[in-house]
Amino acid sequence: MLAAYAATVSAEDPLSGLVVGERPAPQEREGWTVLPVVAAGLNHHDLWSLRGVGLPEDRLPMTLGCDAVARHPELGEVVVLPVVAGTPGWRDDITLDPRRSLLSELHQGTLAQQVVVPDGHWVPRPGHLSAVEAAALSTSWLTAYRMLFRNADVRPGDTVLVQGAGGGVATALIQLGVAAGLTVWVTSRDETKRSRAEGLGAERSFEPGARLPARVDAVLESVGAATWSHSVNALRPGGTIVICGATSGDAPARAELTKIFFRQLRVVGSTMGTLAELRQLCRFVSSTGLRPEIDSTYPLERTRDALHRMQSGELVGKIGITVEAGAG
């Protein structure tokens, strides 16, 4: 089958290890089901994997990709949950399993004509979405949903700040937050990305580090070191920072611990989501008519071009990958 996979890893030149070519088709095994992939999507996780972060050489070759809409023989097109438990018999929140992984870390990923996934790790595709749009729900939209509605402790009418508009999670946070009745502010160095964020419903946009007109109820943080002090200073007393990543590094120059304890701020880590949350997300998207913002779409054969665009940082929203002919 055709797949986009990491043959080697390189911190300096990640795309040098990418191959789009033939791989053995996956085999069903007890507790796992092989499904044909209709559409997939890219995440920065794919670039990190090609750099060797979380993907050591002894696991190569590894098919990349976490997002997928696949074709189920009874349910039709389904959105795949890419989180895989690693502890035998684990029954709690799957994101709390210390041995959990995502597809493309220990198990082959979704950028392929077929994928093998744990039984039941899917939810029917929302009917108003294309396969490419629905694939965006697997990772970035699920991450954003959990950040907002489980961990941020916000209510309709509250104000949230999204640091670093443009990427898949940040764009999902804007769209979900606006649909839920939140006032959404965003930051970005790029004027075009700020304008696009406002076009998606963000009320205000700011340069990184800018003084805000008021303090916010929650900050949704994925940038890390570069924006950490601003995130702390932007919060009202008792407010919450929810952090799902640190693309600029995880060691800020100032930890701001005094401000955190004196103002009784909450710092909450957030990683992916559960099958129940994916179901809730799909219901919310269906009831509101939300459609994930798609930056661009490429066929599986052009995955290298798609990753080049992601690496450039110019995108707003998700990059989709079509696998089946006609998937849009």
N, C-alpha and C positions, 0 to 999 in steps of 0.2 A: 504494500500500500504506500501511497505518497504521504510523507510526513516532513515537518520542519523540526530538526533535532540538533542538539549540541553534540558535536563529535569531539571537540576539544574545548577548553575554557581558557580565557585570557583576560586578566584584569585590565590590561592596557588597550586591547583591541578585541572587544567582545564578539563582534560580528565575524571575526576571522574563523571562529569555531562553528559557525552555523552551516548546516547542510540542509538543502531541500531536495530530498531524494527518496528512494525506496527503502522501506523498513519492513520487517516481518509483521504480519497482521497479529493483533493480540489474540490470546486464547482465553476462552472462558475457564473459570475455575470456581470452586465452591465459594458461594457468597458474593461472586462478582459476575457482572453481565457485560458482554460486548455489544456496543451500540454504534451504528454509523453516525458520524458527525455531519451535521447540516451546515453549521456556522460556528465560528469561534471568535476570539478576540485577543488583543494583546494587553499585557500589563507590564509595568516596570519590573515586575518579578522575572519576566523572561530575560531582560537585559542583565539583571543581577545574576541569574543562573549562568548565562554565558560568560560572566566574569568569574564564575566559580564560587559565588557566595551561596552557601547552602547546597551546592552541587559539587561534591568532590569527584576527582577524575575516576575513581573506582566505580562510579555509577554510570559512566558514559558507555555507549551513546544513550542520550535521554531525549525523548520527544518533549518539546516545550509546550506550554499552554496550560492555563487553568480554566478559562472560560469555554463554555460549549452549550449549544443547543444540539441535541442528538435525537435520532428517530427511534422511538420505542415501538415495538411490534403491536402493542395493545393501546397505548395512550397517545400515540402520535408524537409530535415534537415536544420535547421536554427540556427544561433548563437543568443543567447538571450542577450539583453541589460538589465542589472540588476538594473539600476538607475530608481527610481520611484519618480515622482513629488508628493509633498505633499500639495502644495497650489492650491486650486480649480481654474481652468482656466489658470494655468501657461502656457505661450507660449514662454518665453524667453529660453535661454540656461538652460537646466534642471539642470546642475551642480551648477548653481547660485541660485536655489530655496532654501531659507533658511530652508524649511521644507522637503527637499528631503530625501530619504533614499535609501538603497540598499536592494534587496531581502535578507531575513534572519534577518532583523532588525525590521521592522514593519509588513512585509508580509513574509509568509513562503518561505523558500529558495529552492535551486535546488538539494540538495543531497537527491533525492527521485525519485520514479518511475514516478511521475507526478508533474508538477508545474503550477501555475496559474500566468499569466503575463499580464500587460496592453496590450491592442490591438495594434499591430504594432510594439511592442518592439522586433524586430528581423530582421536579415539580412540573406539571403541565405548563407549556408556554402560554403566557397571556395572549389572548386571541387577537388583540389589536396591534401587537408588535410583530415586526419582521423577525426572522431568525437571527439576523445580525444584531438588531436592537435587543432582543431577549437574551442573547449570549452575554451582553454587558452586565446582566443582573448577577451572574455567577460569582464575581469577585469584587469589583469596585463598588457596585451598587449595594451588594450585600454588606460590605464593610461599612459603607456610609449609613445604611439603614440601622445597623447595630450601634454605630457611634451616636447617632441622633436620638433614636427612640428607646434605647436601653441605657446608654451610658452618660449622655449629656444632661439628663434630668431637666429638660426644657418643656415648655408648654406653648400652645398657640399664643402669639402676641409677644413672646420673648424675642430677644435679639441675640443672634449668634454671629461670630466672626469666623470665616473660612480663610485660613492662611494658604496662599499659593494657588490662586485660581488657574485653571487650565487643564489639569490632569483628570483622569477618570474619576477618582474618588472625590476630588474637590468639586467637579461638575455635578456629580450625583448628589453631593451634599447641598448644593445650591438648589437643584431641581426638587429634591425631596423636602428640603426645609421650606421653600416657598409654598409647595403644595400642602404642607401641614400647617400653614398659617404663621410661620415664623418670619421675623424680619431678618434678612440675611445681608450681612456686609462681607466684602471680600478684599483681599490684598493681592497684588501682582505687580512685578516690575514692568510688565508689558502692557502698554496702553490698549492694544487690540484685545488682549485677554480680559482686561477690565471691562471694556465695552461689551464683549461677548457675554461676560458674566451678568452684566446689567440686562442684556437682552434676554437672558434666561430667567430674570426675575429678581436678581440681587438689587436691593434698594440703593446701596452706596458701594463704591469701590475706592480703594486707597492705594497709595504707594506703600511698599513694605516699611514698617516702622513708623508710619505717619501717626500723628496725634489724632485720636478719634473724637468725635463730638460728644460721646458718652461711653461709659463702660458697658460691657456686654454681659449677658448671662452665661454664655459658654463660648469657648474657642475650640474649633475643630482643627487639629494640628497634624500635619503630615510632613512639614518641612524640617523641623528639628532645630538644630543649633542656631541657624541664621535668624529664626523668628522667635526663639524661646522667650527672651526677655520681653519682647513686644506682647506676646501672648499673655504672660503673667500680668503685665501692667495694664492690659486691656480689660481685665476681668473686674467685675464688681465684687465686693466682699461676699464670700460664700459661693462664688461662681465656680465653674468647672472647666478644666482643660481636658479634652479627650484627644489622645495621641495614638495614631495608628501607624506612624512611620517617621523616619528621620532622613529624608533624602539629602539634606545638607550636612549630615553628621549628627552623632548622638552625644556630643560633649560641648555644650554651650559654654561660652566664656564665663558666664555668671549663672549659677543655678537658681538664684533668687529665693533661697530657702526662707529667709526672714519674711519676705512678703507673703510667701505661701502659708506659713503658719500664723502670722499676725492677722492676715485677712481671712484665714480659715478657707483657703482655696482647696478645691479637690482636683487631683491629677489622676486621671483614669486611663489605663491602657486598654486598647481595643484591637482585637484581631479577628477578621473575617466574621462568620456568623454560623448559626445552626440551620438544620433542615427546617425546623419550625419557623425560624426567622425568614428563610427563603420563601416559604409558603406565604407568610404575612406580607413580605415585600411584593410578591406577585399579586396578591389580592389588592394591596394598596395601589400599585401601578394600574391595575385593571379598573378599580373604582374611580380613580382620578383621571384616567386617560393619559398619564405621563408616558413620554417616549424618551428613552435615553438619547442624549446628544451624541451623534456619531460624527467624528471628525472626518474620517475617510474610510473607504473599504477597499480591500485588496483580495484577489484570489490566493489560495494557499500557495500556488506556485511562486507568488511574488512576496512571500513573507520577508525576505531580506529587505525589499524596498519599504515594507511596512515598518520594520524595526529601525531602519534608517530614519524614517520620519519620527518615530517615538524618541530616538536618541537625540534628534535635533532640538526637542523641547518646544517645538512650534505648535503642537496640537492643542485643540480645545475639545474635550470629550474623549470618546473611545475610538480606537482603531479596530474596525471589524475585519474578519477574515471569512470569506466564503469558501466552503469546501464542496458542497453539492452544487451542481450546475443550477442556476436560477435562484439560489438562496440570496435574499436581499435584506 
